[in-house]
Amino acid sequence: MEGYQRAFFEFAIDCGVLKFGQFTLKSGRISPYFFNA
């Protein structure tokens, strides 16, 4: 992973935009992560 990619993920996690867990999407699918755009 490139440095800028790692920095983006760290920024997204620190800001609470990218979360990991078990999320049910509108489609009913289960996802291990949620990106709040």
Backbone as numpy.savetxt, mean C-alpha at the origin, in Angstrom:
# Nx Ny Nz CAx CAy CAz Cx Cy Cz
15.67 -3.62 -6.05 14.82 -2.45 -6.05 15.72 -1.22 -6.05
15.39 -0.28 -6.88 16.17 0.97 -6.98 15.92 1.85 -5.75
16.83 2.74 -5.48 16.72 3.63 -4.32 15.47 4.48 -4.34
15.12 5.00 -5.53 13.93 5.86 -5.61 12.65 5.06 -5.39
12.66 3.77 -5.76 11.49 2.93 -5.53 11.31 2.66 -4.04
12.41 2.35 -3.37 12.37 2.12 -1.93 11.92 3.38 -1.20
12.43 4.53 -1.62 12.05 5.80 -0.99 10.56 6.06 -1.16
10.01 5.75 -2.34 8.58 5.94 -2.57 7.75 5.08 -1.64
8.11 3.79 -1.51 7.36 2.90 -0.63 7.46 3.34 0.82
8.64 3.74 1.26 8.80 4.21 2.64 7.96 5.46 2.88
7.95 6.37 1.91 7.14 7.59 2.02 5.65 7.25 2.10
5.19 6.35 1.23 3.78 5.97 1.21 3.37 5.31 2.53
4.22 4.46 3.08 3.92 3.80 4.34 3.93 4.81 5.49
4.93 5.69 5.52 5.04 6.69 6.59 3.85 7.63 6.60
3.31 7.95 5.43 2.17 8.88 5.32 0.84 8.17 5.53
0.85 6.86 5.66 -0.38 6.11 5.87 -1.17 5.86 4.60
-0.56 6.08 3.45 -1.23 5.88 2.17 -1.22 4.40 1.79
-0.14 3.71 2.09 -0.01 2.29 1.79 -0.10 1.52 3.10
-1.08 0.62 3.18 -1.28 -0.17 4.39 -1.30 -1.64 4.03
-0.81 -2.45 4.96 -0.79 -3.89 4.78 -1.70 -4.54 5.80
-2.37 -5.59 5.40 -3.31 -6.30 6.26 -4.24 -7.11 5.39
-5.49 -7.27 5.83 -6.48 -7.97 5.03 -7.62 -7.00 4.76
-7.78 -6.64 3.50 -8.78 -5.66 3.11 -9.74 -6.27 2.10
-11.03 -5.98 2.26 -12.03 -6.42 1.30 -12.32 -5.26 0.36
-12.07 -5.48 -0.91 -12.26 -4.44 -1.91 -13.74 -4.34 -2.30
-14.11 -3.28 -3.00 -15.50 -3.10 -3.44 -15.97 -4.28 -4.28
-15.05 -4.89 -5.00 -15.38 -6.03 -5.85 -15.63 -7.31 -5.04
-15.33 -7.25 -3.74 -15.48 -8.43 -2.89 -14.21 -9.24 -2.76
-13.21 -8.88 -3.52 -11.92 -9.57 -3.47 -11.15 -9.20 -2.21
-10.36 -10.12 -1.70 -9.51 -9.86 -0.54 -8.13 -9.45 -1.04
-7.58 -8.40 -0.45 -6.26 -7.92 -0.84 -5.36 -7.82 0.39
-4.08 -8.16 0.25 -3.15 -8.07 1.39 -2.61 -6.66 1.60
-3.00 -5.71 0.73 -2.55 -4.33 0.88 -3.62 -3.38 0.37
-3.54 -2.12 0.79 -4.48 -1.09 0.34 -3.68 0.18 0.08
-3.84 0.74 -1.10 -3.18 2.00 -1.48 -4.27 3.04 -1.61
-4.31 3.98 -0.67 -5.34 5.01 -0.64 -4.93 6.16 -1.55
-5.41 6.12 -2.78 -5.04 7.15 -3.76 -5.96 8.29 -3.64
